[in-house]
Protein backbone atom coordinates (compact mmCIF):
# COMPACT_ATOMS: atom_id res chain seq x y z
CA UNK A 1 0.00 0.00 0.00
CA UNK A 2 1.42 3.40 -0.93
CA UNK A 3 1.44 6.51 1.20
CA UNK A 4 -1.33 9.01 0.54
CA UNK A 5 -0.13 12.28 -1.00
CA UNK A 6 -0.04 15.29 1.32
CA UNK A 7 -2.98 17.68 1.05
CA UNK A 8 -0.74 20.71 1.52
CA UNK A 9 2.16 19.48 -0.62
CA UNK A 10 0.88 21.22 -3.75
CA UNK A 11 0.10 24.58 -2.15
CA UNK A 12 2.08 27.61 -3.26
CA UNK A 13 2.43 30.01 -0.39
CA UNK A 14 3.92 33.51 -0.50
CA UNK A 15 7.69 33.29 -0.09
CA UNK A 16 7.80 29.65 -1.09
CA UNK A 17 8.95 30.34 -4.65
CA UNK A 18 12.60 29.97 -3.66
CA UNK A 19 12.13 26.68 -1.88
CA UNK A 20 12.38 23.35 -3.61
CA UNK A 21 9.17 21.33 -3.57
CA UNK A 22 9.21 18.13 -1.55
CA UNK A 23 9.52 15.07 -3.71
CA UNK A 24 7.62 11.88 -3.05
CA UNK A 25 10.95 10.03 -3.26
CA UNK A 26 12.04 11.66 0.02
CA UNK A 27 11.88 8.97 2.68
CA UNK A 28 9.18 9.67 5.25
CA UNK A 29 10.49 9.88 8.79
CA UNK A 30 9.69 6.91 10.95
CA UNK A 31 6.79 7.81 13.25
CA UNK A 32 8.52 6.12 16.19
CA UNK A 33 11.58 8.36 15.71
CA UNK A 34 9.45 11.48 16.04
CA UNK A 35 7.99 10.51 19.44
CA UNK A 36 9.89 11.25 22.64
CA UNK A 37 11.06 8.34 24.73
CA UNK A 38 8.33 7.03 27.10
CA UNK A 39 10.33 8.10 30.16
CA UNK A 40 9.98 11.71 28.98
CA UNK A 41 6.18 11.41 29.16
CA UNK A 42 6.21 10.24 32.75
CA UNK A 43 8.62 12.93 33.93
CA UNK A 44 7.15 15.54 36.27
CA UNK A 45 7.45 19.20 35.24
CA UNK A 46 10.40 20.96 36.82
CA UNK A 47 9.64 22.42 40.22
CA UNK A 48 6.77 20.06 41.04
CA UNK A 49 7.02 17.64 43.89
CA UNK A 50 5.29 14.30 44.14
CA UNK A 51 2.07 14.47 46.20
CA UNK A 52 0.93 10.90 46.86
CA UNK A 53 -1.48 12.13 49.55
CA UNK A 54 -3.45 14.36 47.15
CA UNK A 55 -6.03 13.17 44.60
CA UNK A 56 -6.76 15.26 41.53
CA UNK A 57 -10.41 15.48 40.54
CA UNK A 58 -12.59 17.55 38.23
CA UNK A 59 -15.84 19.31 38.99
CA UNK A 60 -18.34 20.21 36.30
CA UNK A 61 -20.13 23.43 37.15
CA UNK A 62 -22.81 25.43 35.38
CA UNK A 63 -21.27 28.59 33.90
CA UNK A 64 -23.21 30.87 36.22
CA UNK A 65 -22.07 28.94 39.31
CA UNK A 66 -18.45 29.17 38.16
CA UNK A 67 -18.83 32.88 37.48
CA UNK A 68 -20.20 33.49 40.96
CA UNK A 69 -17.46 31.41 42.58
CA UNK A 70 -14.90 33.52 40.71
CA UNK A 71 -16.65 36.67 41.90
CA UNK A 72 -16.57 35.48 45.53
CA UNK A 73 -12.91 34.52 45.22
CA UNK A 74 -12.02 37.86 43.64
CA UNK A 75 -13.89 39.84 46.30
CA UNK A 76 -12.11 37.94 49.09
CA UNK A 77 -8.73 37.92 47.26
CA UNK A 78 -8.45 34.12 47.33
CA UNK A 79 -8.50 31.40 44.69
CA UNK A 80 -11.64 29.58 43.52
CA UNK A 81 -10.05 26.42 44.94
CA UNK A 82 -10.14 27.97 48.42
CA UNK A 83 -13.86 28.77 48.09
CA UNK A 84 -14.58 25.22 46.91
CA UNK A 85 -12.55 23.76 49.79
CA UNK A 86 -14.63 25.82 52.25
CA UNK A 87 -17.76 24.24 50.76
CA UNK A 88 -16.27 20.74 51.03
CA UNK A 89 -15.33 21.47 54.65
CA UNK A 90 -18.90 22.58 55.39
CA UNK A 91 -20.32 19.43 53.76
CA UNK A 92 -17.97 17.17 55.74
CA UNK A 93 -18.89 18.83 59.03
CA UNK A 94 -22.61 18.77 58.19
CA UNK A 95 -22.42 14.99 57.86
CA UNK A 96 -20.47 14.51 61.08
CA UNK A 97 -16.95 14.16 59.67
CA UNK A 98 -13.84 16.04 60.80
CA UNK A 99 -12.83 19.24 59.03
CA UNK A 100 -10.52 19.32 56.01
CA UNK A 101 -7.65 20.75 58.06
CA UNK A 102 -7.81 17.92 60.59
CA UNK A 103 -7.86 15.31 57.79
CA UNK A 104 -4.76 16.71 56.07
CA UNK A 105 -1.47 14.92 56.74
CA UNK A 106 0.79 16.51 59.33
CA UNK A 107 3.14 19.17 57.96
CA UNK A 108 0.80 20.28 55.17
CA UNK A 109 -0.83 23.67 55.45
Secondary structure, DSSP 8 states (H G I E B T S, - for coil): ------SSTT---TT-TTS----TTS----HHHHS--HHHHT---TT----TT---------HHHHHHHHHHHHHHTS-HHHHHHHHHHHHHHHTT---HHHHS-TT--
